[in-house]
Amino acid sequence: SIHLENALPTEVIASVAPRIAAEVDRIEAACDEQGGTPTDLAGPSRRAYSVLAFFNDTATLERYVEATATAKHHIAQLANAHASARRVRIDELGGIYRYRLRGSDCFFRLNPGFLAVESEAIELAVRDALLQPDDGVRKALHEYCHDESFCGVVQEIEDLAAPPASTRGLVYDLVELCDLVRARDFHGELSAPAALAWSEQRTYHTFGYYSSLRDRITISRSLDNARVPRYAIEFVMYHELLHKKHGIGFATSRRTIHTSAFRDEERRFGRYDDARAFLRTWAGKVRRRRR
């Protein structure tokens, strides 16, 4: 875990970054000695490696420091001096957040997805944990945690040490789709991603993810269905390839993935309106089936 204590953010990053890099290298070297990779690790070890590998990036680590400082500030404000943040960590993969009070000390863990959305979401998480239940707070927090940016970070961490998966589905083949879209919509000027995969679950909140760290596109298995028209899944592939082209950066309060330039180019897809309309309808159908 990463601890701020009373150190300056630059001091924390300077101290922690080399340790994270060394630990990632150590794990990868140990796996290599055994003739394997981190994907061969047992589940808990694989998840721990994935979190470390995700934070083995300066921009991500800077956002971590900013987010934990934000959480500590809101804990101090909302607890009315009855509690202070003894430790804030961003590594909670099992849910949105987790906290416990021990006397006047508050221990708080946040999902890494909070690094990708507005800082207001962190305040909402603290409010939801420390104050009386509030439907408005819970609804707003729920919306943030189902935002494409939030879900994308969660998927990105999972992808970092995910076992290899077949690109051929029951109906669609991801390699074929990717090659077609790159040739038609990018004129062959955009290189293929390093990896393509179907998601393990049939998601409906988000139909695709692009992991910039692994250069990997993951497409929701819910789209591998004969009732999904080809133009709809091609649009999802096009959208994710645009992420590869435009990159993912950081603004002051959130990861920047949908710039105006991105949106302008997204609208150039041949059946943009049809694809978006179908995907909205399909999301509702998948959601009802899962329920």
N, C-alpha and C positions, 0 to 999 in steps of 0.2 A: 504494500500500500504506500501512498504518497502522503506525507504529512507537511502541512504548511507551518504550523506552530507560529512563531513570531518572525520568521525569516522573510526577507523581501522576495517577491515572485522570481526575480532574476536569479537570486541565490538558490532558490528551490530548484529551478530548472537546471542550473549549472551543476548542482549536486546530484540530482536524481537522474537526469538524462543519460549520463555515462553508465550508471548502475543498471538502468533498464536495458540499454544496448548490450551490456556485458552479459546480463542474464538471458536475454533472447539468444545471443550467440552461443552461450553455454548449453542451453536446451537443444538448439539445433545441432550443435556438435555432438552432444551425447546421443541424439537420435541417429545421426549419421554414422557414428561408431557402431551402432547396432544394425546398420543397414536399413534404417527406416527414416521417416520424417515425422514432424509433429502431428500429422494426421493419424499416426499409429498409436499415439498416446491414449491412455484410458481417459474416459470422459472428463472427470474433474481436472486432470492435468492438462488436457487439451484446451479446456476453457480458460485455465489460468494462463497458459501460453498465449492464447488468442488475445486476452486483455493486455498482456505485456507488449505483444507485437503491435497492437493498435496504438498504444501510447509511445511506441518507439518512433516518434515523429514530433519534431519541434513545434509545429503549429498546433497539433492536437494537445501536446503537453501544456502549451501556453493557455489554451482554452480550458484545460483541466484546472490550472491554477486559478484562473479567473472565476470559473464556476464554483469551486470550493470556497473561495473568498466570498462570493455572493451568497452561498448557502449559510456560511457562518454569520454574515451580516444579518440576514433575515431571521435566523434563529435567535440572535441576541435581541433584535427588535421585537419579535412576536412573543418571546417568552417573558417579556416585561422584567427582565433581569433575574427571573427565577431560575433560569438555566442558561448555560453557555455551551457553545459547540466545542466539546473536547476533541472530537475527531470527525472529519467529514471525508468520506471516500466515495469515489465514483467507480464502482465495480459490481453493482447489484444487477446480475443478469436474470435473476429469477422473478423479478417484478419491477414495479415503478420505483419504489423506494423502500427502505427499511430503517427503523430508528428504535432507540431505547433510551430511557432516562435512568441515570444512576445518581441519585441525589440531585445536585445542581448541574451535573454533566450530561450533555446530550451527544450521543453517538449516532451519526447519520450516514446512510449509504444511499447513493443515487444510481439509477440506471445510466450508462454512458450515453444513451440517447439524448439526455439533457444537454449534452455538449453541442447539439445540432440545432436546437430551437431557441426561441427568444428567452432571455434571462428571466423574464416574468414567470416562465414555467417553473423555475426553481423556487421562486417565492410561493407559487401555488402549492408545490409539493410540501414545503415547510408549513404553510397554513393548514393544509389537509391533515398533516401529522399532529401538529401541536394545538390547534384550536378546535372549537366545537364543529361538528359536521356542518357543511354548507354545500347545498346542491349546486349553487352557482360555481363555487370553487372546484368542486368535483367534475362538473361538466367541462369547464375550461381546461382542467388538467387532462381529462380524458381526450379532448381534441388535440392537445399538444402531443400526447403520447401515441396518437394514431396518425400524426403528421408524417408525410413521406420522408422528411429529413430524419426524424426520430427513428422511425422503423429502419431506415437505411443504415444508420450506425449499428443498430442491433444486428442486422443481417451481415454487415461488413465484418463485425467481430466473429460471428459464427463462421463466415467464409474463410477466415484467415487460417484455420486448421481443419476445414471440412474435408472429409474423405472424397476422393474423386467420384464423379457421378457421370452416368451416360447422358449424352446430349440428345439421344434419339428417344422421343416420347411415343405415346400410342398413336398420335396423329401427326405431330410436327417434329421436325428435326431442327435443333437450334443452330447447328453449323450451317445448314442449308439456308435457314432464314437470315442469319447474320451475313453470310456471303452475298445473298441477293440484295439486302438492304444497303450494304456497303457499296456494292457495284452500282445500284440504281440511284440512291439518294446522296451518296458521298463521292460518286464517280471514281470509286476505287482508291481514293486518296487517303482514306482513314484505315490504319492497320487494324487487323482483327484483334480482339481482346485476347489476353493470355489464356483465359478459361471461360467456358460457358456451362451453365448448369440449370437444372430445374430445381425449384424450391422443394423442400421435403414436405411441406404442407400446402394445401390448396387455399392460399391467402386471397383476401378480397379487399383489404385496406389499400394495399399497394401491389401492383402486378409485376413490378420489376425493380431490381436494385443494381447499381453499379458500384463495385468496390474499387476505389482508386488505388488502394494499397496493393491489392492483388491483381488489378486490371482484370476483374472478373465480372461478368454479367450473369445475374440469376433471374430467371423468369418464373413467375408463379405457375405451379403445376395445374392450377385451375383453368389455365388457358389451353392446356393440351386436351382439347375437347372438340369433337366434330361439329358441335353447334357454334363454335367460335370461328367467325369468318377470318380468312387469312389476312385481310387488311388490318384487322384489329390487333392481332399478335405481331404483325409487321410494324405497326405503329409503336407498340411497347418496345420492340427491339430498337427501332429508330430513336425513341426517347432515351433509352439507356446508352446508345452509341453517341448521342449528343452530349451526355455527361462525360464520356471518354474524351470527346473532342474539346469541350469547353473547360473541363477540369472542375475541381471543387476547391473553393477557397474559404477563408474566414473573414467575416465582417466583425464589427465590434461586439455584437451580441448573438450572432448565430452563424452557422456554416452557410455559405452562399453557394447554392446549387442551381437556382433558377433565375439567372440574370435576364435582363431585357433582351440581350442578344440571343440567349438560349431560347426564350419564348418566341422571338421573331422567327428563328430558324425552325422551331418546332411546328409553327403554323404552316410551313411550306410543305408539310407532308401531304401527299395527294388526296387522301380521304380523311383529313384531320377531323372535321366535324362528325363524320359518320363513325369514326373510330372512337372518339370520346363519348359519343352518345351510346354506342353499344357497350363500352366498358362500364359506364355508369349503371346501365341496366343489368349487365352480367354480374357486377359486384353485388347487387341486391339479391340476385338468384343464388349466388354462391353463399352469401350470408344466411339466407333462409334455409338452405340445405344443411349447412353446418349446425344450425340450431336444432 
